[in-house]
């Protein structure tokens, strides 16, 4: 599951960086308890406050297909997305679980 995701890193870098080179590094690793960790490291220091809850709402539809495929292997799989400055300081860490996806679907159906 992780190796498949890692094979997509070059395409992901091309898609997200474009001509701007926004991210110095994008890594996908396996974490504890069936967690897939996406770690995005910006090329330049960012002096911004990221809204984790707003980012989570944007990430949910993006990671839903991955979680749906992965839950066949690990039913409790989750995705952790981290945004870091080049010096390693963390700007945001967002966890997305199957429960989050179901809650978002329930909210949109109301």
Secondary structure as UniProt FT lines:
FT   HELIX           2..7
FT   HELIX           9..17
FT   TURN            18..20
FT   STRAND          23..31
FT   TURN            32..34
FT   STRAND          35..42
FT   HELIX           52..70
FT   TURN            71..73
FT   TURN            75..76
FT   STRAND          78..84
FT   TURN            86..87
FT   STRAND          90..97
FT   HELIX           98..109
//
